[in-house]
Amino acid sequence: MELYPNAVVRYLSFANAEFPSLCATTTLHDRYEFEIRIPVNYSPDNRAVTGYGAPQCHLLEIESVKTRDGLLAETSHGDLQKHFGEGEWEKLVASEGDFAAALGWVLKKDAPVKHFDAVIAHRKSLERTISSPLEKAPSGEDNKQSK
């Protein structure tokens, strides 16, 4: 999270998935989405994290954005679409997030996409806050956690 402090972090657990994971997604240069998923291992009672798996990363160029009523309606992807794993992730971290130096992928840093703010707003809308079990629920109701 040090490289991308504006990342939206989510917990993912899909039906029939082999593993639950943490997912961090951020946007870069008003043109790209970058996502990292990290498998999470739990104790047998599911109360503690016991370890993490190898990260899986995806960098996606967005070439155009269409909005409807100010909200994200559609995106078109550009030519750069890369999937990579732990070795490349370690190189990216060592280069402090410089994709060109680490992996040889030159990003278009001075070519923002019109309406890209709608992509950012959509990503932020996916972020959820989970209240602590120690927090008291209003009006004496049972404490409910959002998913």
Backbone bond lengths (Angstrom), bond angles and torsions (degrees), N, CA, C in turn:
res aa  C-N    CA-C-N  psi(-1)  N-CA   C-N-CA  omega(-1)  CA-C   N-CA-C  phi
1 M - - - 1.446 - - 1.530 110.51 -
2 E 1.328 116.17 -16.29 1.459 118.61 178.34 1.521 111.45 -64.02
3 L 1.333 117.50 -37.48 1.463 120.24 -179.76 1.520 112.07 -69.80
4 Y 1.336 117.04 -35.84 1.461 121.45 -173.52 1.526 110.09 -131.78
5 P 1.331 117.59 76.19 1.472 120.15 -174.57 1.529 114.44 -65.94
6 N 1.314 119.64 -17.03 1.468 121.81 179.58 1.526 112.30 -92.51
7 A 1.307 117.12 10.15 1.464 120.68 -178.15 1.523 110.81 -65.58
8 V 1.314 115.14 145.43 1.459 122.48 173.12 1.522 106.10 -92.08
9 V 1.318 116.28 124.87 1.463 121.26 -177.95 1.515 109.13 -107.03
10 R 1.330 116.13 131.20 1.460 121.37 179.44 1.514 109.18 -134.59
11 Y 1.301 115.63 155.71 1.459 122.38 172.51 1.516 106.18 -100.67
12 L 1.315 116.49 129.16 1.460 120.71 -178.63 1.516 109.81 -116.42
13 S 1.301 115.33 133.80 1.457 120.83 174.05 1.521 106.73 -148.37
14 F 1.305 116.37 105.07 1.454 121.03 -176.13 1.523 110.72 -98.86
15 A 1.307 115.55 149.06 1.468 119.77 174.60 1.528 108.21 -59.23
16 N 1.297 116.28 136.01 1.462 123.96 179.56 1.527 114.40 66.19
17 A 1.355 117.48 11.89 1.461 119.75 176.91 1.520 109.23 -76.64
18 E 1.322 115.84 150.46 1.458 119.55 179.19 1.523 111.87 -72.13
19 F 1.314 117.42 -25.48 1.454 119.98 -177.15 1.527 110.61 -156.42
20 P 1.346 116.71 149.94 1.460 119.59 168.83 1.526 107.96 -78.27
21 S 1.323 117.59 159.76 1.463 119.06 -179.87 1.513 111.35 -150.16
22 L 1.318 113.80 161.33 1.454 121.40 168.35 1.514 105.99 -94.08
23 C 1.314 116.25 141.09 1.456 120.98 -179.59 1.525 107.83 -129.09
24 A 1.325 116.62 125.05 1.464 121.56 174.75 1.519 107.39 -117.00
25 T 1.326 116.10 127.21 1.461 121.67 -179.49 1.514 108.61 -126.31
26 T 1.316 115.40 135.49 1.457 119.91 176.02 1.521 109.14 -138.04
27 T 1.307 115.46 168.16 1.460 120.89 175.89 1.525 107.92 -113.34
28 L 1.321 115.39 150.35 1.461 121.46 -177.70 1.521 110.28 -130.47
29 H 1.319 116.70 132.41 1.468 124.05 170.97 1.527 113.42 55.73
30 D 1.325 117.85 27.61 1.467 122.68 -178.91 1.530 112.25 52.09
31 R 1.362 114.47 35.79 1.464 118.99 -178.21 1.534 113.63 -151.00
32 Y 1.312 118.73 -21.93 1.458 122.03 -172.57 1.523 111.63 -125.65
33 E 1.333 114.58 152.08 1.464 121.87 167.88 1.518 106.70 -114.21
34 F 1.324 115.51 134.50 1.450 120.95 177.34 1.517 107.96 -125.05
35 E 1.332 115.91 129.76 1.464 121.05 -177.07 1.519 109.78 -130.05
36 I 1.319 115.51 139.68 1.462 121.77 172.83 1.520 107.56 -127.92
37 R 1.330 115.72 132.24 1.467 122.09 176.43 1.522 108.12 -117.58
38 I 1.317 114.37 133.32 1.459 120.28 -178.70 1.524 108.36 -125.00
39 P 1.343 117.71 115.64 1.469 120.22 177.15 1.532 110.43 -61.41
40 V 1.327 115.89 142.98 1.465 122.14 -178.62 1.529 108.97 -117.93
41 N 1.327 116.35 133.37 1.463 122.20 176.11 1.518 109.14 -107.14
42 Y 1.347 116.18 138.22 1.456 121.47 -177.88 1.518 111.69 -116.88
43 S 1.322 114.30 158.91 1.460 120.92 173.58 1.526 108.29 -66.06
44 P 1.345 117.68 161.66 1.472 120.24 -179.28 1.533 113.95 -55.17
45 D 1.334 117.44 -29.92 1.467 119.47 179.17 1.533 112.83 -90.28
46 N 1.337 117.28 4.04 1.472 124.11 178.87 1.527 113.90 60.27
47 R 1.314 117.64 26.04 1.463 120.68 -179.08 1.523 113.51 -102.79
48 A 1.324 117.37 -11.90 1.459 120.02 -177.06 1.524 110.45 -142.34
49 V 1.311 115.61 145.52 1.460 121.21 173.31 1.525 106.89 -80.09
50 T 1.326 116.18 126.89 1.465 120.39 -178.39 1.524 112.69 -107.03
51 G 1.319 116.89 -10.70 1.453 118.95 178.69 1.516 112.10 173.84
52 Y 1.312 113.74 173.93 1.458 121.36 -178.91 1.518 109.27 -130.50
53 G 1.319 115.94 151.38 1.456 121.10 176.09 1.512 110.88 -94.01
54 A 1.323 115.72 -173.15 1.462 122.02 -179.75 1.530 110.43 -73.89
55 P 1.328 117.20 137.43 1.465 119.73 179.48 1.521 112.50 -68.44
56 Q 1.315 114.42 149.16 1.460 122.98 174.11 1.521 106.43 -122.83
57 C 1.331 116.69 125.61 1.463 121.21 -173.45 1.523 111.46 -119.40
58 H 1.340 114.40 153.57 1.459 120.97 179.21 1.530 107.89 -145.07
59 L 1.320 116.02 125.67 1.464 122.99 175.32 1.519 107.38 -113.82
60 L 1.323 116.18 127.00 1.459 121.49 -175.14 1.518 110.44 -130.80
61 E 1.321 116.24 124.81 1.461 121.15 174.55 1.522 108.86 -84.15
62 I 1.315 116.18 134.51 1.462 122.03 174.55 1.518 107.05 -108.63
63 E 1.314 115.77 121.56 1.456 121.27 -174.75 1.530 112.83 -90.79
64 S 1.344 115.95 -32.96 1.466 119.04 178.81 1.525 109.84 -152.18
65 V 1.328 114.54 154.27 1.467 122.44 -179.48 1.518 108.32 -131.39
66 K 1.321 115.96 133.41 1.465 121.66 172.97 1.520 107.55 -113.98
67 T 1.324 115.20 139.45 1.457 120.68 178.16 1.515 110.21 -117.89
68 R 1.323 114.23 158.61 1.460 121.62 174.13 1.521 106.02 -137.38
69 D 1.303 116.43 121.22 1.465 121.68 -177.63 1.524 111.73 55.09
70 G 1.333 116.45 36.40 1.456 121.79 177.54 1.515 115.26 79.76
71 L 1.330 117.12 -0.15 1.460 121.35 -179.22 1.524 110.15 -108.94
72 L 1.310 115.96 157.76 1.452 121.53 178.37 1.521 110.11 -62.22
73 A 1.324 115.81 125.65 1.465 120.43 178.47 1.524 111.30 -112.79
74 E 1.342 116.22 -38.86 1.465 119.40 -174.56 1.518 110.10 -161.54
75 T 1.336 116.17 146.36 1.462 121.21 171.73 1.520 108.96 -127.42
76 S 1.318 115.63 149.86 1.458 122.07 172.11 1.514 106.95 -115.32
77 H 1.321 116.11 134.68 1.457 120.40 -177.12 1.513 111.24 -87.97
78 G 1.318 114.94 146.79 1.456 121.62 177.06 1.515 111.51 -88.03
79 D 1.311 115.84 -163.73 1.463 121.41 -175.90 1.523 113.68 -76.07
80 L 1.331 118.15 -27.17 1.463 120.27 -175.05 1.522 111.05 -88.07
81 Q 1.307 115.70 111.37 1.471 123.25 174.76 1.516 106.43 -140.32
82 K 1.326 116.59 111.20 1.460 120.81 -174.52 1.528 110.68 -128.31
83 H 1.323 115.29 135.98 1.460 123.42 172.29 1.526 106.33 -113.63
84 F 1.326 116.35 137.11 1.457 118.43 178.02 1.519 110.91 -154.84
85 G 1.318 114.87 167.82 1.457 120.68 -173.22 1.509 114.22 -118.19
86 E 1.315 113.87 -152.99 1.464 121.57 -169.68 1.531 113.84 -62.25
87 G 1.327 117.70 -42.67 1.463 120.01 -179.04 1.515 112.69 -60.60
88 E 1.322 115.92 -46.64 1.468 120.43 178.74 1.525 110.71 -68.15
89 W 1.338 117.31 -36.79 1.463 120.99 177.94 1.536 110.06 -60.64
90 E 1.328 116.94 -43.68 1.467 120.32 178.93 1.526 111.32 -61.78
91 K 1.335 117.48 -38.63 1.471 121.18 176.57 1.529 110.40 -64.77
92 L 1.332 116.22 -40.85 1.465 120.61 179.94 1.530 110.72 -64.30
93 V 1.306 117.09 -42.33 1.467 121.03 177.42 1.529 110.04 -62.98
94 A 1.333 116.95 -44.94 1.465 121.01 -179.55 1.527 112.06 -61.20
95 S 1.337 116.47 -30.46 1.476 120.79 -179.88 1.519 112.07 -90.95
96 E 1.328 116.67 8.38 1.469 123.25 -178.83 1.524 112.34 58.50
97 G 1.329 115.52 38.90 1.460 121.02 174.50 1.514 115.51 87.06
98 D 1.307 118.45 11.81 1.459 122.17 -179.55 1.535 109.17 -87.03
99 F 1.324 116.25 100.10 1.468 121.23 -176.97 1.530 112.05 -62.38
100 A 1.328 117.88 -35.58 1.465 120.78 -179.44 1.523 110.78 -67.33
101 A 1.327 116.89 -47.33 1.466 120.42 -178.51 1.522 111.23 -67.97
102 A 1.324 117.34 -39.64 1.459 121.24 -175.06 1.522 113.32 -79.58
103 L 1.335 115.71 -43.27 1.465 119.75 -169.06 1.534 114.23 -127.07
104 G 1.330 116.32 -3.59 1.465 119.85 179.43 1.512 114.48 79.08
105 W 1.338 117.21 15.90 1.467 120.76 -179.71 1.522 109.02 -102.53
106 V 1.321 116.32 112.49 1.460 121.46 -178.28 1.530 108.67 -86.69
107 L 1.326 115.80 119.39 1.460 121.05 179.38 1.528 109.49 -91.00
108 K 1.317 115.37 147.56 1.464 121.69 177.81 1.531 107.91 -82.44
109 K 1.330 115.88 90.10 1.463 121.28 -174.14 1.520 113.46 -78.30
110 D 1.326 117.45 -21.80 1.468 121.22 -176.98 1.524 111.94 -114.04
111 A 1.326 117.06 33.21 1.464 121.36 -179.93 1.531 109.51 -134.87
112 P 1.351 116.94 66.35 1.469 118.48 -178.71 1.525 111.60 -64.71
113 V 1.321 114.94 149.68 1.461 121.90 -179.50 1.537 108.47 -93.60
114 K 1.319 115.83 132.82 1.460 121.52 178.45 1.535 109.68 -59.78
115 H 1.306 117.37 136.93 1.469 125.71 -179.94 1.529 113.51 69.44
116 F 1.343 117.48 17.84 1.455 119.57 -179.87 1.528 111.50 -63.98
117 D 1.317 116.85 -21.67 1.473 120.22 176.85 1.529 111.01 -59.27
118 A 1.328 117.81 -27.03 1.473 120.89 177.07 1.527 110.75 -69.28
119 V 1.330 117.50 -33.54 1.472 121.40 175.97 1.529 109.07 -65.77
120 I 1.333 115.97 -44.98 1.464 120.97 179.75 1.527 110.21 -62.16
121 A 1.324 117.17 -45.43 1.470 120.95 179.90 1.528 110.82 -62.29
122 H 1.324 117.00 -39.60 1.465 120.51 178.66 1.522 110.39 -63.47
123 R 1.326 117.39 -45.27 1.469 120.99 178.79 1.529 110.34 -59.85
124 K 1.317 116.94 -44.08 1.467 120.71 179.81 1.524 111.11 -64.07
125 S 1.325 117.66 -31.39 1.468 120.56 -179.76 1.523 111.57 -68.37
126 L 1.329 117.72 -18.53 1.461 121.83 179.76 1.526 112.37 -83.01
127 E 1.322 115.63 -14.90 1.461 120.02 -178.57 1.517 109.40 -72.92
128 R 1.330 116.01 137.71 1.458 121.63 -179.56 1.511 109.89 -126.18
129 T 1.311 115.56 147.24 1.449 121.53 175.44 1.516 108.33 -104.11
130 I 1.298 115.61 130.44 1.460 120.56 177.60 1.518 106.74 -108.51
131 S 1.306 116.22 119.46 1.453 119.67 -178.63 1.522 110.10 -73.19
132 S 1.304 114.80 152.65 1.457 121.08 178.73 1.514 109.58 -73.52
133 P 1.332 117.98 143.27 1.468 119.87 176.56 1.527 111.74 -62.48
134 L 1.342 116.73 -17.66 1.456 120.49 -179.91 1.525 112.51 -81.48
135 E 1.345 116.45 -16.55 1.462 119.73 179.33 1.517 109.29 -73.40
136 K 1.306 115.53 138.02 1.463 120.20 179.83 1.526 108.96 -82.00
137 A 1.312 116.23 132.09 1.466 121.55 178.91 1.515 109.35 -73.20
138 P 1.332 117.55 146.45 1.457 120.34 178.46 1.525 111.92 -64.45
139 S 1.317 116.42 147.60 1.466 124.29 175.88 1.521 112.92 58.46
140 G 1.322 117.93 26.41 1.447 121.00 176.24 1.529 114.36 70.62
141 E 1.358 118.16 9.55 1.455 120.45 179.39 1.524 109.61 -72.17
142 D 1.303 115.86 161.77 1.461 119.88 174.93 1.516 108.36 -62.11
143 N 1.327 115.82 146.19 1.463 120.16 178.73 1.519 109.08 -71.72
144 K 1.313 116.36 125.74 1.458 121.09 -179.62 1.510 108.22 -113.14
145 Q 1.315 116.70 139.38 1.453 121.67 178.13 1.515 108.84 -108.10
146 S 1.351 115.65 137.71 1.460 118.82 175.53 1.509 108.69 -82.64
147 K 1.315 115.93 150.84 1.464 120.53 -179.70 1.504 109.78 -96.99
